[in-house]
Amino acid sequence: MFDSCFTSDVFDDEKYRDYITDIVTQLRSHFADASFMVFNFRDGESPSLLANILSSYDMVVMDYPRQYEGCPLLTIEMIHHYLRSGESWLSLGQQNVLIMHCERGGWAVLAFMLAGLLLYRKQFIGEQRTLEMIYRQAPRELVQLLSPLNPMPSQIRYLHYISRRNMSSEWPPHDRALTLDCVILRNIPGFNAEGGCRPIFRIYGQDPLLATSNTPKVLFATPKRSKYVRLYKKVSFFFTIFLFQNWKVHHFMTSMQNENTYMMTLFKFSHLVCHCLLMTL
């Protein structure tokens, strides 16, 4: 894996060419008889600068997207192609070496795809443990810097698909309907002067009426003018905590009931406060 994947720095073309050339020289000196294939995660359709540089060293480069509609995942068909290609290359002989590379912003999908390949080849077990092991190779703040979303829950779900491939007669698995039960925002982003937001959700996927088209389209979008687009404010959450904490202190000073009754009363009161605040939004 190229160490440039662990940084958000951007190299100019000349500096990047020197960097890649230096790495290739080191690889050739340490693995004189090896054959190399590089999986490169990037954006765009035109030939990458990496492929242009490595072509003069007879190194094969396979380009893959670094995201799907802004999410650090790839389609199951693309994942299947990647796994089969990696497995086929490595199984040809011990002299074959597979190298992972990503352009800026592709670290999260590279980590996911590498974890998938390790699980696919049964070199590691445990989806979450394998993914966390790879993420620890880079600074923790790198993923947060590149994406406002935590990619791990969705990535672990897809890694389960890979791990269970031998339990099903069909791989890759067919599309099936999923139910979106809830969306949890750990932090409320501030998009206005009051420190709040009006979340709008969009779901992308393949058009069910055009099975031959792989171009994603918006399957669902929250109407921008709708009674369901509600304003959520940070001040509301702070207000809830403030009331709860002050009532808790007061209740503790005036009543010494048993612990179970005390906790149940606290729960009922906090639930009432939250309910009242939501009714006013």
C-alpha positions in Angstrom: 0.0 0.0 0.0 1.3 3.4 -0.9 1.9 5.6 2.1 0.5 8.6 0.2 -2.9 7.0 0.9 -2.5 8.0 4.6 -2.4 11.8 4.0 -4.7 14.5 2.6 -1.8 16.3 1.0 -1.9 17.0 -2.7 1.2 16.6 -4.8 1.8 18.5 -8.0 2.4 16.2 -11.1 6.2 16.5 -11.0 6.6 15.8 -7.3 4.1 12.9 -7.6 6.0 11.4 -10.5 9.2 11.5 -8.5 7.5 9.9 -5.5 6.1 7.0 -7.6 9.4 6.5 -9.4 11.2 6.3 -6.1 8.8 3.7 -4.7 9.0 1.6 -7.9 12.8 1.6 -7.7 12.6 0.3 -4.1 10.1 -2.4 -5.1 12.3 -3.6 -7.9 15.3 -3.8 -5.7 13.5 -5.8 -3.0 11.4 -8.0 -5.3 13.6 -8.4 -8.4 11.6 -11.4 -9.7 8.2 -10.2 -8.8 5.3 -9.1 -11.1 3.2 -6.3 -9.9 -0.5 -5.3 -10.3 -1.9 -2.1 -8.8 -5.5 -1.5 -7.8 -6.0 2.3 -8.0 -9.1 3.9 -6.4 -9.8 7.2 -8.1 -12.4 9.5 -9.8 -12.8 10.1 -13.5 -12.8 8.1 -16.7 -9.6 9.3 -18.3 -6.3 7.4 -17.8 -4.8 8.2 -14.5 -1.4 9.8 -13.9 -0.4 6.7 -11.9 -1.2 4.4 -14.8 0.8 6.6 -17.2 3.8 6.5 -14.9 3.7 2.8 -14.2 3.2 1.7 -17.8 6.8 2.4 -18.5 7.7 -0.2 -15.7 5.4 -2.9 -17.1 3.2 -2.7 -14.1 -0.6 -3.3 -14.6 -2.9 -0.8 -13.2 -6.7 -1.4 -12.7 -8.7 1.6 -11.9 -11.8 1.5 -9.6 -14.0 4.3 -8.4 -13.2 5.8 -5.0 -16.9 6.3 -4.1 -20.4 5.6 -5.1 -22.7 8.7 -5.1 -20.5 10.2 -2.4 -20.4 7.1 -0.2 -17.2 5.2 0.5 -18.6 2.0 -1.0 -18.9 0.4 -4.4 -21.6 -1.5 -6.1 -21.8 -5.2 -5.3 -21.0 -6.0 -9.0 -17.8 -3.8 -8.8 -16.8 -5.5 -5.5 -17.3 -8.9 -7.1 -15.1 -7.9 -10.1 -12.4 -6.6 -7.7 -12.4 -9.7 -5.5 -12.2 -12.1 -8.5 -9.4 -10.0 -10.1 -7.4 -9.9 -6.9 -7.8 -13.6 -6.1 -7.0 -14.6 -9.7 -3.8 -12.5 -9.8 -2.5 -13.7 -6.4 -3.3 -17.3 -7.1 -1.1 -17.4 -10.2 2.1 -17.6 -8.2 4.0 -16.4 -5.2 5.9 -14.0 -7.4 2.8 -11.9 -8.0 2.4 -8.9 -5.8 -0.7 -6.8 -5.4 -0.4 -3.1 -4.5 -3.2 -0.8 -3.3 -3.3 2.9 -4.2 -5.9 5.6 -3.9 -6.0 9.2 -4.9 -6.9 11.9 -2.4 -10.2 11.1 -0.7 -10.1 7.4 -1.5 -8.7 6.1 1.8 -12.1 4.9 3.2 -13.0 2.8 0.2 -9.5 1.4 -0.1 -9.6 0.3 3.5 -13.0 -1.4 2.9 -11.9 -3.1 -0.3 -8.7 -4.4 1.3 -10.6 -5.8 4.2 -13.0 -7.5 1.8 -10.1 -9.1 -0.1 -8.5 -10.4 3.1 -11.9 -11.9 4.2 -12.5 -13.3 0.7 -9.2 -15.1 0.8 -9.8 -16.2 4.4 -6.6 -14.6 5.6 -8.5 -12.9 8.3 -11.8 -13.6 10.2 -14.2 -11.1 11.8 -15.5 -8.3 9.6 -15.3 -5.5 12.2 -12.0 -6.6 13.6 -10.4 -6.8 10.1 -11.8 -3.4 9.0 -10.6 -1.7 12.3 -7.2 -3.3 11.9 -6.8 -1.6 8.5 -8.2 1.7 9.6 -5.6 1.8 12.4 -2.8 2.1 9.8 -3.8 5.7 9.1 -4.4 8.6 11.5 -7.8 8.4 13.1 -8.8 11.9 12.0 -8.2 11.1 8.3 -11.6 9.5 7.7 -13.3 12.4 9.6 -11.4 14.9 7.5 -12.4 13.2 4.2 -16.0 12.4 5.0 -18.6 13.9 7.4 -20.2 10.4 7.7 -19.0 7.4 9.6 -18.6 4.8 6.9 -18.0 1.7 9.1 -21.6 0.5 9.7 -22.4 0.3 6.0 -19.0 -1.1 5.2 -19.3 -3.8 7.9 -22.7 -4.8 6.4 -21.1 -5.3 3.0 -18.2 -7.2 4.5 -20.8 -9.6 5.9 -22.1 -10.2 2.4 -18.5 -11.1 1.4 -18.0 -13.4 4.3 -21.2 -15.3 3.7 -20.6 -15.9 0.0 -20.1 -19.7 0.6 -23.4 -19.9 2.5 -25.4 -18.9 -0.5 -25.7 -20.5 -3.9 -25.9 -17.1 -5.5 -23.0 -14.6 -5.5 -23.1 -11.7 -5.9 -26.4 -11.7 -4.1 -29.5 -10.4 -5.9 -31.0 -7.1 -5.1 -33.7 -7.1 -2.4 -35.9 -4.6 -0.7 -34.6 -3.0 2.5 -36.6 -0.9 5.0 -35.0 2.3 6.3 -36.2 2.3 9.9 -34.5 5.3 11.3 -31.6 7.8 10.8 -29.6 8.8 13.9 -27.6 12.0 13.8 -24.9 11.9 16.5 -24.2 15.6 16.0 -26.6 18.3 14.7 -24.8 20.4 12.0 -25.3 24.1 12.1 -26.5 25.5 8.7 -28.0 28.7 10.0 -27.4 31.4 12.6 -29.4 29.5 15.2 -27.3 26.3 15.0 -29.7 23.9 13.4 -30.6 22.1 10.2 -33.5 20.8 8.1 -32.4 17.3 7.0 -33.4 16.1 3.6 -32.8 12.5 2.5 -32.1 11.1 -0.9 -31.9 7.4 -1.8 -30.0 6.4 -4.9 -30.1 3.1 -6.7 -30.7 1.3 -10.0 -33.8 2.2 -11.9 -36.1 -0.9 -11.3 -37.8 -0.2 -14.7 -34.5 -0.1 -16.6 -32.7 -3.3 -15.6 -30.1 -2.8 -18.4 -29.0 0.6 -17.1 -26.3 0.8 -14.3 -26.7 4.6 -14.0 -27.9 5.4 -10.5 -31.0 7.6 -10.1 -32.8 9.2 -7.2 -35.3 6.6 -6.0 -36.6 8.7 -3.2 -36.1 12.3 -2.1 -37.7 14.2 0.8 -39.7 17.1 -0.8 -38.0 20.4 0.0 -41.4 21.9 0.8 -43.0 19.5 3.1 -44.4 19.2 6.6 -41.9 16.4 7.1 -38.9 18.7 6.6 -38.6 20.0 10.2 -36.1 22.3 11.8 -33.8 20.7 14.4 -31.9 23.0 16.6 -28.9 22.5 18.8 -30.5 24.7 21.4 -33.4 22.3 21.8 -31.1 19.5 22.8 -29.3 21.7 25.3 -32.6 22.9 26.7 -33.6 19.3 27.3 -30.4 18.5 29.2 -30.6 21.6 31.2 -34.2 20.9 32.5 -33.4 17.3 33.1 -30.2 18.0 35.1 -31.8 20.7 37.2 -34.9 18.6 38.0 -32.6 15.6 38.8 -30.8 17.7 41.5 -34.0 19.0 42.9 -35.6 15.6 43.0 -32.6 14.1 44.7 -32.7 16.7 47.4 -36.4 16.4 48.2 -37.1 12.7 47.8 -35.1 9.7 48.9 -37.0 6.9 47.1 -35.5 3.6 46.2 -33.2 3.5 43.2 -35.6 1.7 40.8 -38.4 4.1 41.4 -36.0 7.0 41.2 -34.6 6.0 37.8 -38.1 5.2 36.4 -39.3 8.7 37.5 -36.3 10.3 35.8 -37.0 8.4 32.6 -40.7 9.4 32.6 -39.8 13.1 33.2 -37.1 13.2 30.5 -39.4 11.5 28.0 -42.1 14.1 28.8 -39.7 17.0 28.2 -38.4 15.5 24.9 -42.0 15.0 23.8 -43.0 18.5 24.6 -40.0 20.0 22.8 -40.7 17.9 19.7 -44.3 19.0 19.6 -43.1 22.7 19.5 -40.8 22.2 16.5 
